[in-house]
Amino acid sequence: MSKENLVLKLKLEGTDSSIAELNGQSRICNWLYNHLLQKCHELKSEFIHSGSPEASKTLYTKRGLRNALPKLKQEHPFLKVVHSSPLKNTALRLSDAIQVHQKSRKGKRKGKQVGWPKFRAWKQNWFSLFYDEPEKGFKIQDQTLVLSLGIGEDRKRRSITLNLPEAFLLKNKIVRNLRIISELGQYYAIFTIQKELPVRKSISKIIALDPNHKNLAYGVDTNGAAIEIASPKWLKNYDKRLDELKSKRDSCNKKSKKLPVTDAKGIPTGKEFYLPSKNWAKYDHALKKALRKRREQTKTFMFTSAHQLFKNYDCVGIGDYTPNGEGITTPMRRAMNNRSLNRRWKNTLAWVARKSGKTFIEFDEKGTTRTCHHCLHVVEQGIPVTLREWQCPQCQTEHIRDENAAINGLKKVLRDLPQKNEGKHPSIVSGSDLAFVKERWAWCVLPSGVFIHSRGQNGEVIRNTRKLNRGHDSPRSKADHLVMYDHV
């Protein structure tokens, strides 16, 4: 049985003194990062001018900066008040950033070119504390998290205790490591836990999904049911709200007051920085809060829909289409690229399939829209995007655009399964037409609850079958319900 690492994010609570202590640990790690980065600038200049192998070893090897920590602790005793794990991982974090820059500069890394690491401002980004070894530097006791700190002036090891209300979720779990982060004034403990994945289950029920922009996806299964999953409409409201906040923030004066930069002991370093104005800081905080809320709700939406699909089906196939900047107008391009959950949702489906023992397939959907699933006639010029229903010029069969593409996708999934050695699976009726789809369902997510509609033969809503409210265990229909979300 294979094993997989899962991430569990739990909220932390503490007293003013414990939070202040935690902030102090983060500040010191942030100082160490900037201090090491300044040293890296000097080593880089030395290596360029003299070719010093010692400078190259410290700068470009994985553990070069980490090996410099014992000497730094002697020069700066205040570093000893932080546990060795966060300090060590601060140095490793900078080394990783430098190696990524080197690979990007030499063309050994895909994607956009990554620049040289930059100095960090602690007030802008709270420096996370990473404990990379199991139960070394941290301990979970009942509903509390005990963090080991460094050695104080009395040469005794100190610790702080933080409340962990949801600690019961870690019961009987193997914790691999811990990272402490802060987001908008809230503190979280991110645990990496190890879980054994279940054995792959046999396949008896399959659905093929055609990803879209008009909806999240349209699927047809082997039992003759068609399901349209509505896209999260609230993303558009978020975009409007984010644009408004960005406009208000950028209209404020960012550079308000010039202040000197001081070291850990409060001694000026000769450098200066600008403190943002109160209005700029206010709108920037509101913007970050809205971005975080958007991210969390989007993540919940994707995982909820994925779990419901794999609760109903043993195999989920989805087309390989992803947006790549197309679109007639600027608003259309933005909607297709920024609000599309296509690729992220596929990654979510693949992960949920692995941890549930189900099967996920991404098939080549080329030609699925313009190919008649009844007679296999291919419309050479393609089907216009605005045409949601069309008639096959050869067999005169009436098609719902997305449904026809999903049926063709289902045929491809059934064709590809034997090649992937996925075991036994049902077969689709050869040359099936619209009669193959026996029922149509629409999944719609609204702020007041989840509505499941039954659709008519041509896709129109004919009756409201059920409304599922938050917190109620209503009986499930043939199409499992999703979760609901609030507007911005």
Beta strands, then each sheet from edge to edge (+ up, - down):
strand 1: 3-12
strand 2: 129-131
strand 3: 138-141
strand 4: 144-151
strand 5: 157-163
strand 6: 174-183
strand 7: 186-196
strand 8: 206-211
strand 9: 217-221
strand 10: 225-229
strand 11: 257-262
strand 12: 268-275
strand 13: 315-319
strand 14: 359-363
strand 15: 389-391
strand 16: 398-400
strand 17: 439-446
strand 18: 449-455
strand 19: 461-468
sheet 1: 1+ 7- 6+ 2-
sheet 2: 3+ 4- 5+
sheet 3: 14+ 13+ 8+ 9- 10+ 17+ 18- 19+
sheet 4: 11+ 12-
sheet 5: 15+ 16-
end
